[in-house]
Amino acid sequence: QVQLVESGGGLVQPGGSLRLSCAASGSIFSIEIMRWYRQAPGKQRELVASISRRRITAYADSVKGRFTISRDNLNKISLQMNDLKPEDTAVYYCNAYSSGNNRNDWGQGTQVTVSS
C-alpha cells in the first residue's frame, strides 16, 4: 500500500502560478505511474497529467503548455502550474498506480482556487 500526501494548493489570481507536490510513502518501489487528477464542483474527476517510472509524461489537452509534471525522486512528484485560469479551480488529487497488485492509491486532495 502507498500513502500519498499533497501540498501546495491555495488561492491565486488568473495568470498566476502554483506548484503542487505529492509525497509518497509505504510500498513506493511498486509504483509504476503517478498521476494528478482534479475535480471541480459538480464535475467528474479528470486526469490532468501523468508520469511513469521512466519519466514518460502525458497531459490533458486543457493544460498542455501550461502545466509540467516532474518526478523529483522515487517518492515525490510535482505539478508546476503556470498561466492559471478560473477553470483550473478544483481539488487536485495525487494518484499512484502499482502494477504488481493492480492497485490505485489516492491522496486526500489539495484545493486550488483561481480567482481575482
Helices and strands as residue ranges (DSSP letters): E 2-7, E 10-12, E 18-26, G 28-30, E 31-39, E 46-52, E 57-59, G 61-63, E 67-73, E 76-81, G 86-88, E 90-98, E 103-106, E 110-114
